[in-house]
């Protein structure tokens, strides 16, 4: 149900772009920036959103393969429906 944590060791100047919901942690030596990913097609078919995180090395980066928003959706889908209380009534 949950995603896998992936460790990536970025070299000096190496750039990694990922969905913002996939970022777990990164070393203090890694430069972090949020970038807008524009365009009509991306807005229409993008799925997760219009923003990516840009990480520039050196240093370790930890990503999860399943963004937090998708994990929450899966947990809600797998949860039993709430039990309604039919015994209480208001008069």
N, C-alpha and C positions, 0 to 999 in steps of 0.2 A: 504494500500500500504506500509506503513512504519512498522517497527518492534516495539515491545513493550519493554520498558525499565524495566529491572528486577533489584531490589535491593537485595543484598545478604549480610548478616552480618556474616563474617567469625570469628570463634572462634580462640583462641590462637593455632597456629600450624596447623589449618585447611587449607587444600590445595584445590584449585579449578583450573582446567585446562579448557581453552576455546579457541575458534578460535580468533586469534589476531584482526580480523575485528569486533568482537562483543564487545570488551572492550570500555566502554565509560569513566569511571572515577573510581578512588579508593582513599581511605584514605591514608594519608602519613605513617600510621602505617603498611600498607600492603606491603609485599615484592613482587617485580615484577621481573619476569624472562621470557625470550623467550627461548623455547625449540624446537629443531629440532625433527620432528617426521619422522624417516627414514623408509625404507622398500620399496620394489618394489610395493607391493599392494597399499600402501598409495600414492606413487608417481603417480601411474596409475589411481587410483579411488578416490583419496583424495578430489577432488572438490575444496575446498577453498585454500588449500596450504599445505605446509609441516611444518608449524610452529604453535605452540600453545603458549599461554601465561600461565604461571604458577603463580598463586597468592597465597600467604601464609599469613594467618591472624596473628593478629587480625585486624579487621576493616571492613568498608563497601566497597562493590564493586558494581558498576553499569554496567550492560551488556545490550546490545540490542539483541533482538531475530533475527533480520535481519541484517547481516553484511552490512557495508557501500557499498561494491562492489556490492552486490546483490540488494540493494536499488537503486543504480545508474542504474543498468541494467533494473530494473522495470520501472524507470522513463523514460529512453530512449525508452523502448518498448511501453509505453503509450503515448509518445509525437507524435504529428503529424509530417509527413515527411516534410523536408524543402521545401519551395516553390522555384521553379527554375524561374529565370528571363529569359523568352524567348524573351522579347522585345529588349534586348540589343544584338547587333551583332558587330563583328569586321570585317572590310574590309581592 
